[in-house]
Amino acid sequence: MLNDQYYNRRFVISAIAVIIVVLFIIRLFFVQVVDDSAIEQADKMSLLRQTVYAPRGLIYDRNGELLVYNQPIYEITMSYREMGNTFDTAAFCYSLHISRETFEQRTAEIADRSKNPGFSRDVPQIFMTQLAAEDIAPLQESLDKFPGITIRKRTLRDYPYASAAQVLGSIGEVNKRDIEADNYYHSGDYSGREGIERTYERVLRGENGVEVLLRDNRGRIQGHYNNGLDDLPPVAGENLTLTLDIRLQMLAEELLQGKVGSVVAIEPATGEVLCMASNPTWDPKILVGRQRSVNYMQLLNDKTKPLMNRATQAQYSPGSTFKTLQALICLQEGAITTTKQYPCSGPGSTPIKCTHHHGSPVTLIGAIEQSCNPYFWCAYRDMLEKDGYGKNNEHFRHRYQLWCDDARSFGLGSRFDDSDISEQSTGKIPSPELYDRYYGKTGWRALTIRSNAIGQGEVLVTPLQLANLAATIANEGYYITPHLLRHDSMRTHIHQTVVEPRYFVPVKQGMTRVMTHGTGRHNALPDSIASAGKTGTVQNKGGRDHAIFIGFAPADNPQIAIAVVVENAGFGATWAAPIATLLEEQYLLGTVKRQDKKNQIASTVLNPNAKKFTH
């Protein structure tokens, strides 16, 4: 009996053994086939997947001059788990010439998930960035003493010219919002923050690669895993060719030294921006490297607002430059003809006085040449009251809306939404509803808003819009959206104004006479090159008048259209016109022959605070 009892137990024991073996087999299958966490853990111990950053695309000017390139830098990363508890902090800090307090502060920031949401003890975290080769040399010599520490090569932007900072923009470290918006980025990555760098970020940045490195049991790199077959090479960003002429840009910035203002030049036939200068400005090099944040705060806090691109963001009354557009609208809407005359009594004229004495009565071409305020007030009044007079007249309201629509067809009162020029202001063409709020629906008429006639009312423009107005007049009725990337596709962005081409001929004649007999006559181009232009002196409640000029050259075959604004400078003929014509001279002739004029303008300081920020 007893033997039978033990005999039966052996079957139970055998069954238990079989079950245990089966369970082990199942578990082994699950671990090796179904669940790869063990493999992942092993990989983490033996393999290091390291990002290989794509070189950013280069940027050239229209003539092939290199404007932005890359220079090598280094960054240090640390993997907290590999560092362990025996990490030699003192020796590490000594090799980098940093204090222990700096080390502890930085490591605490890295481990703070509110500041670094992607933190993981197993994933390398960026400890220091933007280091030069000499900065990391001592650490590189003893890198095997610091487990978990790696050195990665990256690039930063560099600039052969200290110009075009507002146009080019800069590169900065991405923030939490950038990372959440685009999973391409991780903490410590860089992206374009302003200008071209920001607009064309996705084109310039390329695609990062990955290299898989093999480590020994002490975390030391032994080489590429699988002979590098698992590596993914980076794809470099695309190179860009801009519409800028860097020589013209440099001259514009030189002429604006000691002044607050801006210059925009456009090639009328293509809409390509030839230069876009704003002063105060800075050397783009100061927003590169470890001093970027300090220098950026200096720019941000400076009272002259250098970070504002005055060429696209500042808004001004256009002053007498607006008379060119006023003439075109009044011709188009049948309020005037080229032979219609209006009287002028000089400074004694009412309700708008003229700034100087000239012959009277005056026709359109003479009024543009002499910048006659009463002429353009009368033309504006007759345009608005052509179908009736009075505050309650619906025909007047319709005519004013017509005037608004005509002006907006020139690109005024709104951004160029199909442009790659960032950070634009809209300007303003005042709507009927605006004046309804000011005066009541029946409380205003032509006399109420007469300042609009001479560009001194509620109309506001940006220098970019003024340059585009000059280009539109040069083209006799159309413009191509102003843009900065030199690409043929932009030539299809054609905008036709409502004004018929035939009406541009007398306006261009008047602008040509401005440069031969009018306020711009002292700024004629050399080599008998005929130019066209219109000066403006804009009243400024905050101080001295602003000097403004628009123009194009040659007058009979325009290749460059330009707008210049110099704040608090006084007469447009004294400051804005010579800057414009010197730039036209440089672009058309490849040099400036009027060196005395150039030196005089460049050396004159109108605002001591208007400087270029440099190292």
CORGIWO-V323776 format. One record per residue. N is the residue number from 1. RES is the residue in one small letter. OMEGA is omega as a letter, one per 20 degrees, with the letter a starting at -180 (NA if undefined). D_LAST is the distance of its C-alpha to the last C-alpha in Angstrom with 2 decimals. Layout:
N;RES;OMEGA;D_LAST  N;RES;OMEGA;D_LAST
This chain:
1;m;a;102.75  2;l;a;100.12  3;n;r;99.34  4;d;a;99.00  5;q;a;96.54  6;y;r;94.25  7;y;a;94.80  8;n;a;93.43  9;r;a;90.38  10;r;r;89.16  11;f;r;88.61  12;v;a;86.46  13;i;r;84.41  14;s;r;84.01  15;a;r;82.85  16;i;r;80.27  17;a;r;79.01  18;v;r;78.76  19;i;a;76.86  20;i;r;74.38  21;v;r;73.85  22;v;r;73.40  23;l;r;70.87  24;f;r;68.91  25;i;r;69.00  26;i;a;67.86  27;r;r;65.04  28;l;r;64.02  29;f;a;64.09  30;f;a;62.01  31;v;a;59.39  32;q;a;59.22  33;v;a;59.76  34;v;a;59.21  35;d;a;56.59  36;d;a;53.61  37;s;r;51.83  38;a;r;53.02  39;i;r;51.67  40;e;a;48.34  41;q;r;48.30  42;a;r;49.16  43;d;a;46.46  44;k;a;43.89  45;m;a;45.04  46;s;a;45.16  47;l;r;42.70  48;l;r;38.97  49;r;a;37.82  50;q;r;34.15  51;t;r;32.03  52;v;a;30.73  53;y;r;27.84  54;a;r;28.16  55;p;a;25.48  56;r;a;24.00  57;g;r;25.11  58;l;a;23.15  59;i;a;22.50  60;y;r;23.61  61;d;a;24.10  62;r;a;27.68  63;n;r;27.96  64;g;r;26.89  65;e;a;23.34  66;l;a;21.26  67;l;a;18.54  68;v;r;17.82  69;y;a;18.88  70;n;r;18.98  71;q;a;17.77  72;p;r;19.85  73;i;a;19.04  74;y;r;21.60  75;e;a;22.94  76;i;r;25.70  77;t;r;28.70  78;m;r;31.69  79;s;a;35.25  80;y;a;36.72  81;r;a;40.34  82;e;a;39.84  83;m;r;37.97  84;g;a;41.15  85;n;a;41.95  86;t;a;41.55  87;f;a;37.86  88;d;a;36.39  89;t;a;33.52  90;a;a;32.91  91;a;r;32.59  92;f;r;30.36  93;c;a;27.91  94;y;a;28.09  95;s;a;27.24  96;l;a;24.04  97;h;r;23.15  98;i;a;23.46  99;s;r;25.92  100;r;r;29.17  101;e;r;28.27  102;t;r;25.23  103;f;a;27.63  104;e;r;30.29  105;q;a;28.08  106;r;r;26.69  107;t;r;30.18  108;a;r;31.63  109;e;a;29.22  110;i;a;30.15  111;a;a;33.83  112;d;a;33.67  113;r;r;35.24  114;s;r;34.25  115;k;a;30.57  116;n;a;31.35  117;p;a;34.57  118;g;a;34.80  119;f;r;35.04  120;s;a;37.75  121;r;a;38.56  122;d;a;39.56  123;v;r;36.49  124;p;r;33.31  125;q;a;30.60  126;i;a;26.85  127;f;r;25.80  128;m;a;22.20  129;t;r;20.00  130;q;r;17.05  131;l;r;17.85  132;a;a;17.37  133;a;a;20.61  134;e;r;20.28  135;d;a;19.88  136;i;a;23.21  137;a;r;25.13  138;p;r;27.05  139;l;a;28.07  140;q;a;29.17  141;e;a;31.50  142;s;a;33.38  143;l;a;33.05  144;d;r;36.87  145;k;a;37.00  146;f;r;35.24  147;p;r;37.39  148;g;a;35.81  149;i;r;32.32  150;t;r;30.99  151;i;a;27.85  152;r;r;26.99  153;k;r;24.91  154;r;r;22.80  155;t;r;20.18  156;l;r;16.82  157;r;r;15.60  158;d;a;13.65  159;y;r;13.30  160;p;r;14.52  161;y;r;13.72  162;a;a;10.79  163;s;r;13.63  164;a;a;16.07  165;a;a;13.90  166;q;a;16.81  167;v;a;19.36  168;l;a;18.10  169;g;a;17.13  170;s;r;15.70  171;i;r;17.31  172;g;a;17.99  173;e;a;20.67  174;v;r;24.06  175;n;a;25.83  176;k;a;29.54  177;r;r;30.36  178;d;a;28.94  179;i;r;30.99  180;e;a;34.10  181;a;a;33.81  182;d;a;33.45  183;n;r;34.91  184;y;a;32.77  185;y;r;29.98  186;h;a;30.08  187;s;a;28.05  188;g;r;24.75  189;d;r;24.74  190;y;r;22.02  191;s;r;22.66  192;g;a;21.28  193;r;r;20.28  194;e;r;20.09  195;g;a;21.00  196;i;a;22.53  197;e;r;21.39  198;r;a;23.50  199;t;a;26.33  200;y;a;27.03  201;e;a;26.18  202;r;r;29.71  203;v;a;29.68  204;l;a;26.35  205;r;a;26.72  206;g;r;29.91  207;e;a;32.23  208;n;r;31.55  209;g;r;34.11  210;v;r;35.80  211;e;a;36.88  212;v;a;39.77  213;l;a;39.69  214;l;a;42.70  215;r;r;42.52  216;d;a;45.12  217;n;r;46.62  218;r;r;43.79  219;g;a;41.12  220;r;a;39.99  221;i;a;39.10  222;q;a;41.97  223;g;a;40.84  224;h;r;41.19  225;y;r;44.11  226;n;r;46.90  227;n;r;45.24  228;g;a;42.46  229;l;r;44.96  230;d;r;43.81  231;d;r;40.12  232;l;a;38.64  233;p;r;36.07  234;p;r;33.04  235;v;a;33.03  236;a;r;29.84  237;g;a;28.52  238;e;r;29.51  239;n;r;27.46  240;l;r;27.00  241;t;a;27.35  242;l;r;26.05  243;t;a;27.69  244;l;r;24.57  245;d;a;24.60  246;i;r;21.03  247;r;r;22.05  248;l;r;23.42  249;q;a;20.42  250;m;r;18.10  251;l;r;20.71  252;a;r;21.04  253;e;r;17.40  254;e;a;17.73  255;l;r;20.96  256;l;a;19.63  257;q;r;17.01  258;g;a;18.02  259;k;r;20.30  260;v;a;20.73  261;g;a;22.42  262;s;r;22.71  263;v;r;24.41  264;v;r;26.42  265;a;a;28.44  266;i;r;31.12  267;e;a;33.62  268;p;a;36.87  269;a;a;38.97  270;t;a;36.77  271;g;a;34.55  272;e;r;31.49  273;v;a;28.31  274;l;r;27.07  275;c;r;23.92  276;m;a;22.58  277;a;r;19.89  278;s;r;18.89  279;n;j;17.02  280;p;r;14.96  281;t;a;12.74  282;w;r;9.29  283;d;a;7.82  284;p;r;9.83  285;k;a;7.81  286;i;r;6.03  287;l;r;9.76  288;v;r;10.76  289;g;a;11.90  290;r;r;12.69  291;q;a;9.75  292;r;a;10.87  293;s;r;13.37  294;v;a;11.46  295;n;r;8.89  296;y;r;12.08  297;m;r;14.01  298;q;r;11.81  299;l;a;12.41  300;l;a;15.95  301;n;a;16.83  302;d;a;15.61  303;k;r;18.91  304;t;r;18.09  305;k;r;18.04  306;p;a;15.29  307;l;r;16.42  308;m;r;19.79  309;n;a;20.45  310;r;a;22.55  311;a;a;24.09  312;t;a;25.93  313;q;r;25.91  314;a;a;26.47  315;q;a;30.21  316;y;r;31.89  317;s;a;35.41  318;p;a;35.84  319;g;a;37.92  320;s;r;39.94  321;t;a;38.24  322;f;a;40.34  323;k;r;43.50  324;t;r;43.31  325;l;r;43.69  326;q;r;46.29  327;a;a;48.34  328;l;a;48.29  329;i;a;49.44  330;c;r;52.14  331;l;a;53.43  332;q;a;53.49  333;e;r;55.36  334;g;r;57.90  335;a;a;57.08  336;i;r;56.67  337;t;a;57.46  338;t;a;55.90  339;t;a;58.77  340;k;a;58.93  341;q;r;58.34  342;y;a;57.24  343;p;r;57.65  344;c;r;54.88  345;s;r;55.46  346;g;r;51.96  347;p;r;50.53  348;g;a;54.00  349;s;r;53.85  350;t;j;54.27  351;p;r;53.19  352;i;a;49.96  353;k;r;49.61  354;c;a;48.28  355;t;r;45.44  356;h;a;47.38  357;h;r;50.82  358;h;a;51.89  359;g;r;55.13  360;s;i;57.06  361;p;a;58.03  362;v;r;55.18  363;t;a;54.95  364;l;a;52.08  365;i;r;50.54  366;g;a;50.86  367;a;r;49.40  368;i;r;46.23  369;e;a;46.04  370;q;a;46.56  371;s;a;44.76  372;c;a;47.93  373;n;a;47.50  374;p;r;51.27  375;y;a;51.85  376;f;r;49.44  377;w;a;50.72  378;c;r;54.26  379;a;r;53.36  380;y;r;51.60  381;r;a;54.61  382;d;r;57.07  383;m;a;55.22  384;l;a;55.27  385;e;a;58.83  386;k;a;60.33  387;d;r;62.62  388;g;a;63.31  389;y;r;62.18  390;g;a;61.65  391;k;a;59.74  392;n;a;62.12  393;n;a;62.32  394;e;r;61.27  395;h;r;60.96  396;f;a;58.19  397;r;r;56.31  398;h;a;56.75  399;r;r;55.50  400;y;r;52.37  401;q;r;51.66  402;l;r;52.24  403;w;r;49.68  404;c;a;47.12  405;d;r;47.87  406;d;a;47.65  407;a;a;44.22  408;r;r;42.92  409;s;r;44.17  410;f;r;41.33  411;g;r;38.73  412;l;r;38.28  413;g;r;38.40  414;s;r;37.08  415;r;r;34.31  416;f;a;34.59  417;d;r;35.57  418;d;r;36.11  419;s;r;32.60  420;d;r;29.62  421;i;a;27.33  422;s;r;26.28  423;e;r;25.81  424;q;r;28.34  425;s;a;30.16  426;t;a;33.88  427;g;a;34.55  428;k;r;38.12  429;i;a;41.51  430;p;a;43.64  431;s;r;46.59  432;p;a;50.11  433;e;r;49.68  434;l;a;46.78  435;y;r;49.07  436;d;r;51.88  437;r;a;49.80  438;y;a;48.97  439;y;a;52.45  440;g;a;54.90  441;k;a;56.29  442;t;a;58.65  443;g;a;56.59  444;w;r;54.54  445;r;a;55.24  446;a;a;53.73  447;l;a;53.72  448;t;a;51.87  449;i;a;48.91  450;r;a;49.11  451;s;r;45.43  452;n;a;44.67  453;a;a;46.49  454;i;r;43.73  455;g;a;40.69  456;q;a;40.45  457;g;a;42.09  458;e;r;40.94  459;v;r;39.59  460;l;r;35.85  461;v;r;33.83  462;t;r;30.34  463;p;r;28.88  464;l;r;29.42  465;q;r;33.06  466;l;r;33.42  467;a;r;32.26  468;n;r;34.69  469;l;r;37.40  470;a;r;36.91  471;a;r;37.16  472;t;r;40.28  473;i;r;41.94  474;a;a;41.11  475;n;r;42.78  476;e;r;45.72  477;g;r;45.75  478;y;r;43.59  479;y;r;40.00  480;i;a;38.38  481;t;r;35.90  482;p;a;32.37  483;h;a;30.40  484;l;r;27.37  485;l;a;28.94  486;r;a;31.06  487;h;a;34.33  488;d;a;37.88  489;s;a;38.91  490;m;a;37.09  491;r;r;39.50  492;t;a;42.19  493;h;a;40.44  494;i;r;42.43  495;h;a;43.11  496;q;r;46.00  497;t;r;46.28  498;v;a;49.65  499;v;a;49.87  500;e;a;52.07  501;p;a;50.57  502;r;a;53.06  503;y;r;51.56  504;f;a;48.17  505;v;r;49.80  506;p;r;50.50  507;v;r;47.12  508;k;r;45.39  509;q;r;47.77  510;g;r;46.80  511;m;r;43.06  512;t;r;43.79  513;r;r;45.70  514;v;a;42.75  515;m;r;40.95  516;t;a;44.06  517;h;a;45.87  518;g;a;43.86  519;t;r;40.62  520;g;a;38.51  521;r;a;40.74  522;h;a;38.35  523;n;r;35.84  524;a;r;38.11  525;l;r;36.73  526;p;r;37.73  527;d;r;40.38  528;s;r;42.54  529;i;r;40.58  530;a;r;41.87  531;s;r;39.47  532;a;a;40.10  533;g;r;38.23  534;k;r;38.53  535;t;r;36.68  536;g;r;36.33  537;t;a;35.70  538;v;r;35.34  539;q;a;36.45  540;n;a;33.97  541;k;a;35.34  542;g;a;32.03  543;g;a;31.71  544;r;a;31.85  545;d;r;32.90  546;h;r;30.64  547;a;a;30.88  548;i;r;31.70  549;f;r;32.94  550;i;r;34.23  551;g;r;35.76  552;f;a;36.43  553;a;i;37.36  554;p;a;39.64  555;a;a;42.03  556;d;r;44.78  557;n;a;42.72  558;p;r;39.44  559;q;r;36.61  560;i;r;33.72  561;a;a;33.82  562;i;r;31.10  563;a;r;30.23  564;v;r;27.93  565;v;r;27.36  566;v;a;25.83  567;e;r;26.20  568;n;a;28.05  569;a;a;28.36  570;g;a;32.16  571;f;r;34.15  572;g;a;33.27  573;a;a;34.89  574;t;a;32.67  575;w;a;29.20  576;a;a;29.38  577;a;r;32.06  578;p;r;30.47  579;i;a;27.17  580;a;a;29.37  581;t;r;31.61  582;l;r;28.91  583;l;r;27.55  584;e;r;31.16  585;e;r;31.62  586;q;a;28.67  587;y;a;29.92  588;l;a;33.57  589;l;a;33.44  590;g;r;30.33  591;t;r;29.19  592;v;r;29.07  593;k;a;32.04  594;r;a;31.57  595;q;r;28.74  596;d;r;29.71  597;k;r;29.46  598;k;a;26.08  599;n;r;24.66  600;q;a;26.34  601;i;a;24.92  602;a;a;21.33  603;s;a;21.33  604;t;r;23.07  605;v;r;21.24  606;l;r;23.31  607;n;a;20.98  608;p;a;18.51  609;n;a;16.71  610;a;a;16.18  611;k;r;12.66  612;k;a;10.02  613;f;a;7.12  614;t;r;3.79  615;h;NA;0.00
